[in-house]
Amino acid sequence: HFNVCFYSFSCVLYYFRLMGFFIASWAQIIHAGQACVVKEDNISERVYTIREGDTLVLQCLVMGHPRPQVRWTKTAGSASDKFQETSVFNETLRIEKIQRLQGGRYYCKAENGVGVPAIKSIRVDVQYLDEPVLTVHQTISDVRGSFYQEKTVFLRCTVNSNPPARFIWKRGTETLSHSQDNGVDIYEPLYTQGETKVLKLKNLRPQDYASYTCQVSVRNVCGILDKSITFQLTNTTAPPALKLSVNETLVVNPGDNVTMQCSLTGGDPQPQVVWSHSPNPMPHNSLVQKGNLTIWGIHVEDSGYYNCTAINNVGNPAKKTVNLLVRSMRNATFQITPDVIKESETIQLGQDLKLSCHVDAVPQEKVVYSWFKNMKPARVSDRLLITRNDPELPPVTSSLEIIDLRFSDYGTYQCVASFQGAFIPDLSVEVNISSETVPPTISVPKGQSTITVREGSRAELQCEVRGKPKPPIIWSRVDKEAPMPSGAMTVETYDGKLQLESVSREMSGTYKCQTARYNGFNIRPREALVQLNVQFPPVVEPTSQDIRQGLGRSVSLRCTMLKGSPMKIATAVWRFSGNLLSVPPTELQDYSEYKVDSVSRETSGSYECSISNDVGVATCLFQVSAKAYNPEFYYDTPNPTKSQKQSKNYSYVLQWTQKEPDAVDPILSYRLDVRQLNQRSTHPKSIPVRKMEKGLLLEYVLNDLKVSQSYEVRLTPITSFGAGDMAVRNIRYIEPIDCPSSPPADNTCHFDDDKICGFIQDKMDNFDWTRQNALNHNPKRTVNTGPPRDNSGTSEGYYMFIEASRPRVAGDKARLISPLYNITAKYYCVSFFYHMFGRHIGSLNLLVRVRNKGAIDTQVWSLSGNRGNSWQQAHVPINPPGPFQLIFEGVRGTSYEGDIAIDDVTLKKGDCPRKPVGPNKAVALPGSGVPTLHKSSLCSSLTLFLYVLLR
């Protein structure tokens, strides 16, 4: 390989492999969006500064052959090396209304399999300025006494911004600084969030009671205006203070209407009172009015902490919290605990026995438990103990303990939980103690230890529990740390059956059923295992494959089973174009093969292999053909255009290589179809090929292409088999547009493309300039004004003009603004042709808008009145001090015969011609008997862009 440089801005690595033509990927990033800080060069890979909310557009310009694929990725920030998981596969990355968190480093990766991928990056810096926040504080030692009498006060101003903001403190209209007032200190504190500046007023003086303004600025970067906040400091300024009408803990019954009053007892300026609820949002049945919170028909789920907060940015916010508890009881459970000391798991006479009872309640500590035996209150004795808050059990659990169990202790025990004096229904639970009360056993029914179902169907797993009482069954997964289908890690059932709806292959595995330690014996859980097998259809490879082979050669097709349950091929059926094929019987493995002995027109087509595992069928699809692959266009041809000076036509050099030419029979020729995009007819041509090898660069010259038109080019390889795959690309003529960061090239804008060279209409003027030519102008337009053709005198050529007819009135302005140019020279010359013919011609002005710290418009040329029915040229020297734009301003005259037109705008570095061409030298219109000066020919390859799109 060796290096070849072209396009005057890059070196591209060429590879010639076996006489082949391959070019490694090359990439550059340009920004085409709303950048607000322009760098020195057009292709900037450093920092792209953009205002928050604007549109980010990054374009990755690539070269290479075959055409590289482009992938955009982003790191979390400039210091991180980790890519985001998501990527954009496109040459243009566009983000509407960009936010600050979307800033960071963006990478463009271009790859085509030749050499190493090209990776370029650019850092996007999102600029913003939030509203500032001003708070007032005093020193801790000055808490006693009236708040601001002879105290030291701190005014703290905080803002979030990028770039860092500049702070200006004002007292009234006076700007404050250290040097002007000894009673003032301005400093930046440490360890604060955001940017902060503190104004310290030492030992308050009478003149310190005033209006203070904190103004923040990012120096108009990206057009972001300054922001400010004002605070009035008086001798009554005080932090907020609150009081509540209820206790900090409030217990209510469900259905009650609850009102909590939060009253201000201090604060100047008037604090703002806000209610909030944690951990949930405010209930939908609540209303906040004048600091009072009312909840109608309160529900149990409305329980929680309610916070009343008062804020006036003076001192710390005042906050009062109410823990609102809505009485409730649910989920009553019991436990039977045999003699723990003797480590018994059964109930035996002569041993101790404990019965426990628990409910989940709010408030938990207010629950009262009562015990009954055989419907009568249980009496405490030296053998029967009733305790609350058993340390071995959950809090607020009641236990009835029987010492030395006797036959007379057998019976039915009932535990009743209640709230004293509240209208909440009691909850109770019963447990029978007898010789038949035995601990549980668990087992899987015969034939149910392995359950096999098909994917998508319903499955039932079952465990049988024996014992008295029967406890609930807890189901969980054993072989996977995964939740149950419900999303919970465990599922409780009372009948021992686990119902699974619409099972998936991921649900296959081992499930465990075990006895719960509540509503039964409080002993070691009993457990059993159930295996679930979910059968699903096979997954095969390849699902689709395109196979090319020369005529007369053989091809082997293989369809492989990758996954499935059962993982065994039951049948494999081959078809060609829908017809059944006969395949010799073989011992079935995890694949099936078929051989095409000789590829021909008759054996070319679609082959299908349908593999079944008795659960479902999957299909491999093979397209077998002797068709040639598509050609691959070369998009980076140096100097692909040649102009035809006496007409608005050009020629284009079309270059391509053939993809995998050795896969099929030799390429004999190519069929070329060229179609103008606005027409249906094509002009097919045959391009013979003498020799063909992989990577050989072929070319063909397209002639007589019209400058203002776009074309679709189709190229089809022809072999002895017939037509191969077609490649399509569009060729579109676009006049040069100087990108925002580039120095202006010495080029001319003819307005022949609808992009008008990057010029835009001013949104702040009265009306717009119009692009037209002799073929599309309004036939009813005003006579005796305006040009009949463009400066070149051709009917196809376009120009820009202003229409002076109604509804326009005298003095209306239309402004056309050029792209933004960076300065790369001290002097420039602006040349253009103008046409000012008519009795009521107004004025044509040229202004230069310089963008340094702000946008400043300066008029550099002006002309008024009727100048005759001819195109004339003006040369205007300018020396802008910074990045600049040109503005053509047309001003409507006194009436409708006042159309003004411009054409052929040129911007060149250096001085203007010493002997100006115009307005003294006219360019006569065709038919006047004077020689016609034609518009200059097409620009060179550096100033003419042909955007070609592969569709």
Summary of the structure (lengths in Angstrom):
residues: 951
radius of gyration: 43.2
end to end distance: 30.9
largest distance: 136.9
contacts: 2899
relative contact order: 0.06
helix: 3%
strand: 50%
